[in-house]
């Protein structure tokens, strides 16, 4: 064992310098450009002996003399000139790698970001996020696709959009969901309506035939329908309307009562906002993405803006904890 150990010890200096070839070549190129070991050391912010040792190690390994030394000045030998022609572009390329990378990947600051979102998400969740994103990345072209329900899912599956932001009760296995916002469902009534002052509101009160709801393919309608079915309470819908703003307006006009996500209620409406029975769960809005999809730099920046803790350190979507969360959060009675 001793001879092998001795051999290892004898080879270790050469092994060390071989793995520091870039440092040797950098010292050599700077010395060649400055024609001075001391000035090369200043540029490299190293000691003069350190630069000299690196150049000497390079000379030993290659079995050549690189410089002709005349006092404090040095001049390349023919071998040194030949090596400089080869080494200089390599060293410059390595040293300028960060700048070259940024220059060649300017599309990270350009390009486009495609987001699928329904009306409520587009009106109430995304504006502040998009404003901040577009201020930080003014050259990124953002395209907001007004899609709902299954349209969002299909767009995600077919890679027609980078991400979808919204809410869906039924997600296929190849689509992951991460909740980022949580809102309660609220009852909205016209001013002076009997339910506006009723102490405790029941499911039967809501089922009396005055309900105004969004279209059946949207999550809110399906959720309300599920609650009534689970409690075996028959109900009637007076009017289906195509969005929260339309619902609020028709409630204000006295057409009936509505069940709306708190996401759309600003407090400036001319109507009464009441809490629903605790059996109604809170709703989440979040990000949907096809599993395994490569995230563009633009999409990553936007996700980090939505949830810095949840998405900031995530390299792969499938590695994000809780990447298939529930769209519904139990009400306080179930907490």
C-alpha positions in Angstrom: 0.0 0.0 0.0 2.9 2.4 0.7 4.1 2.7 -2.9 0.6 3.5 -4.1 0.3 6.2 -1.5 3.6 7.6 -2.4 2.6 7.7 -6.0 -0.6 9.5 -5.2 1.3 12.1 -3.2 3.8 12.6 -6.0 1.0 13.2 -8.6 -1.2 15.4 -6.4 0.4 18.7 -7.4 0.1 18.0 -11.0 -3.5 16.7 -10.5 -4.3 19.9 -8.6 -2.9 22.2 -11.4 -4.6 20.2 -14.1 -8.0 20.9 -12.5 -7.0 24.6 -12.3 -6.2 24.8 -16.0 -8.6 27.7 -16.4 -6.8 29.7 -13.7 -3.4 29.0 -15.4 -4.6 30.0 -18.8 -6.3 33.1 -17.4 -3.0 34.1 -15.6 -1.0 33.4 -18.8 -3.4 35.5 -21.1 -3.5 38.4 -18.7 0.3 38.4 -18.4 0.6 38.2 -22.2 -1.7 41.2 -22.6 0.0 43.3 -19.9 3.5 42.1 -20.7 4.0 42.1 -17.0 3.4 39.6 -14.2 2.8 42.3 -11.6 0.2 44.1 -13.7 -1.5 40.8 -14.5 -1.7 40.1 -10.8 -3.3 43.4 -10.2 -6.0 42.7 -12.9 -6.7 39.3 -11.4 -6.5 40.7 -7.8 -4.0 38.0 -6.9 -0.5 38.1 -5.5 2.4 38.2 -8.0 3.9 34.9 -6.7 0.5 33.2 -7.2 0.3 34.3 -10.9 4.0 33.3 -11.4 3.3 29.8 -10.0 0.2 29.3 -12.2 2.2 30.2 -15.3 5.1 28.0 -14.3 2.8 25.1 -13.7 1.3 25.6 -17.2 4.8 25.6 -18.7 5.7 22.4 -16.8 2.6 20.6 -18.0 3.0 21.6 -21.6 6.8 21.2 -21.6 7.3 24.6 -23.2 8.5 28.1 -22.3 5.9 30.7 -22.6 7.7 33.9 -21.9 11.1 35.4 -22.5 11.9 37.4 -19.4 13.9 40.6 -19.5 13.9 42.3 -16.1 10.4 43.4 -15.2 9.2 43.0 -18.8 8.2 39.8 -20.4 7.6 38.8 -24.1 5.9 35.8 -25.6 8.0 33.1 -27.1 6.9 31.5 -30.4 5.3 28.7 -28.3 3.7 31.4 -26.1 2.3 33.2 -29.1 0.8 29.9 -30.5 -0.8 29.1 -27.1 -2.1 32.6 -26.7 -4.0 32.4 -30.1 -5.7 29.3 -28.9 -6.3 30.2 -25.2 -7.3 33.8 -25.4 -10.7 33.2 -27.1 -11.4 30.4 -24.5 -10.6 32.6 -21.5 -12.5 35.5 -22.9 -15.5 33.3 -23.6 -15.5 31.8 -20.1 -15.1 35.2 -18.4 -17.9 36.8 -20.5 -20.2 33.8 -20.0 -22.7 35.7 -17.8 -23.0 38.6 -20.2 -23.3 36.3 -23.2 -25.9 34.2 -21.5 -28.0 37.3 -20.8 -27.6 38.6 -24.3 -28.5 35.3 -25.9 -31.5 34.8 -23.6 -33.1 38.2 -23.9 -36.2 36.4 -24.9 -36.7 35.8 -21.2 -37.5 39.5 -21.0 -39.3 39.4 -24.3 -41.6 36.6 -25.5 -45.1 36.2 -24.4 -47.3 34.9 -21.6 -50.6 33.2 -22.3 -53.1 32.9 -19.4 -56.6 31.4 -19.5 -59.0 32.9 -17.1 -62.8 33.3 -16.7 -64.5 36.7 -16.2 -64.4 36.7 -12.4 -60.7 35.9 -12.3 -59.9 38.4 -15.0 -61.9 41.1 -13.3 -61.0 40.5 -9.6 -57.9 38.4 -9.2 -55.6 39.2 -12.1 -55.5 43.0 -12.5 -53.1 43.9 -9.7 -50.9 40.9 -10.5 -50.8 41.7 -14.2 -50.1 45.4 -13.5 -47.1 44.5 -11.4 -45.8 41.8 -13.8 -46.1 44.2 -16.8 -44.3 47.0 -15.0 -41.4 44.6 -14.2 -41.4 43.0 -17.7 -42.7 45.7 -20.1 -41.5 43.8 -23.2 -43.4 40.6 -22.5 -46.5 40.4 -24.5 -49.3 39.1 -22.2 -52.4 37.5 -23.8 -55.4 36.9 -21.6 -57.8 34.3 -23.0 -61.3 34.5 -21.7 -62.1 30.8 -21.2 -64.3 29.0 -18.6 -64.8 25.6 -17.2 -63.7 22.8 -19.6 -62.4 25.3 -22.1 -59.7 26.2 -19.6 -58.8 22.6 -19.0 -58.6 21.8 -22.7 -56.4 24.9 -23.3 -54.1 23.8 -20.6 -53.9 20.2 -21.8 -53.3 21.2 -25.4 -50.6 23.8 -24.4 -52.5 26.6 -26.0 -51.8 28.6 -22.8 -49.0 28.6 -20.3 -51.3 28.5 -17.3 -54.9 28.8 -16.3 -56.0 30.8 -13.3 -59.4 30.0 -11.9 -61.4 27.3 -10.2 -62.7 23.9 -11.3 -64.4 21.0 -9.5 -63.2 18.3 -11.9 -59.6 18.1 -12.9 -58.1 15.4 -15.0 -55.0 13.6 -13.8 -52.7 15.4 -16.2 -53.7 18.8 -14.8 -52.3 20.0 -11.5 -53.9 22.7 -9.4 -52.5 24.9 -6.6 -54.8 27.2 -4.7 -53.6 30.8 -4.3 -56.7 32.7 -3.2 -59.6 31.7 -0.9 -63.0 33.4 -0.8 -66.3 32.8 1.0 -69.6 32.5 -0.8 -72.1 35.2 0.1 -75.8 35.8 -0.2 -76.7 39.0 -1.9 -80.2 40.5 -1.7 -81.9 43.7 -2.8 -82.4 46.3 -0.1 -85.6 45.8 1.8 -85.8 42.1 0.9 -87.0 39.8 3.8 -83.8 37.9 3.9 -81.8 41.1 4.2 -82.9 41.4 7.9 -83.6 37.7 8.8 -81.6 36.6 11.8 -80.6 33.2 10.5 -80.8 32.1 6.9 -81.5 28.5 6.0 -81.2 26.4 2.8 -85.0 26.4 2.6 -84.9 30.2 2.5 -82.6 30.1 -0.5 -84.6 27.4 -2.3 -87.8 29.5 -2.5 -87.5 30.2 -6.2 -85.7 33.6 -6.2 -82.2 32.4 -6.9 -80.1 34.1 -9.6 -77.0 32.0 -10.5 -74.3 32.0 -13.0 -74.4 29.5 -15.9 -74.6 25.8 -15.1 -71.1 25.1 -16.5 -69.4 27.3 -14.0 -68.1 26.1 -10.6 -70.5 28.3 -8.5 -73.7 26.9 -10.0 -72.3 23.3 -9.7 -71.3 23.9 -6.1 -74.7 25.4 -5.1 -76.4 22.5 -6.8 -74.2 20.0 -4.9 -75.1 21.6 -1.5 -78.8 21.4 -2.1 -78.6 17.8 -3.4 -76.5 16.7 -0.4 -79.2 18.1 2.0 -82.1 16.8 -0.1 -83.6 20.3 -0.4 -85.4 21.0 -3.7 -84.8 24.4 -5.2 -85.6 26.6 -8.2 -83.5 29.0 -10.1 -85.3 32.1 -11.3 -82.6 33.4 -13.6 -79.2 32.3 -15.0 -76.9 35.2 -15.9 -73.5 35.2 -17.5 -71.3 36.9 -14.9 -71.0 38.4 -11.4 -71.5 42.0 -12.5 -74.7 41.0 -14.3 -75.9 39.0 -11.3 -75.2 41.9 -9.0 -77.1 44.3 -11.2 -80.2 42.1 -11.5 -80.2 41.6 -7.7 -80.1 45.4 -7.3 -83.0 45.7 -9.7 -85.1 43.3 -7.5 -85.2 40.2 -9.8 -84.2 37.9 -6.9 -81.4 36.9 -4.6 -77.9 35.7 -5.6 -75.1 33.5 -4.3 -71.8 35.1 -5.2 -68.2 34.7 -4.4 -66.8 37.4 -2.1 -64.2 37.9 -4.7 -66.6 40.1 -6.7 -68.1 42.1 -3.8 -66.5 45.5 -3.3 -68.9 47.0 -0.8 -69.9 49.7 -3.2 -72.9 47.8 -4.5 -76.5 48.9 -3.8 -77.5 45.6 -2.2 -77.2 43.7 1.1 -74.5 41.1 1.6 -75.2 38.3 4.1 -73.4 35.3 5.3 -74.6 31.9 4.0 -75.3 28.9 6.1 -72.0 27.3 7.3 -72.6 24.3 5.2 -71.4 26.3 2.2 -67.6 25.8 1.8 -65.2 28.6 0.9 -64.0 28.6 -2.7 -60.4 28.7 -3.9 -59.0 30.2 -7.0 -55.6 29.0 -8.2 -53.2 28.0 -10.9 -53.8 25.1 -13.3 -51.0 23.7 -15.4 -50.4 20.5 -17.4 -48.2 18.1 -15.5 -44.7 17.8 -17.0 -45.0 21.0 -19.0 -41.9 23.1 -19.4 -42.5 26.4 -17.8 -41.2 29.4 -19.9 -39.2 32.0 -18.0 -42.2 34.4 -18.3 -44.6 31.8 -16.8 -42.1 31.2 -13.9 -41.8 34.9 -13.2 -45.6 35.2 -13.1 -46.0 32.2 -10.8 -43.4 33.6 -8.4 -45.3 36.9 -8.4 -48.6 35.1 -7.5 -47.0 33.0 -4.7 -43.3 33.6 -4.0 -43.2 30.9 -1.3 -45.1 28.3 -3.2 -43.6 28.8 -6.6 -40.3 30.6 -6.0 -38.2 27.5 -5.2 -40.1 25.1 -7.4 -38.1 23.7 -10.3 -40.7 21.2 -11.5 -44.4 21.6 -11.1 -44.9 18.0 -10.0 -42.5 18.7 -7.2 -44.6 21.5 -5.7 -46.1 20.3 -2.5 -49.9 20.2 -2.6 -50.0 20.4 -6.4 -53.4 18.8 -6.5 -55.2 20.8 -3.8 -59.0 21.0 -3.4 -61.0 23.7 -5.0 -63.2 23.8 -1.9 -62.3 24.6 1.7 -64.7 23.4 4.4 -66.9 26.0 6.1 -66.2 26.9 9.8 -68.7 24.3 11.0 -66.4 21.6 9.6 -63.2 23.3 10.9 
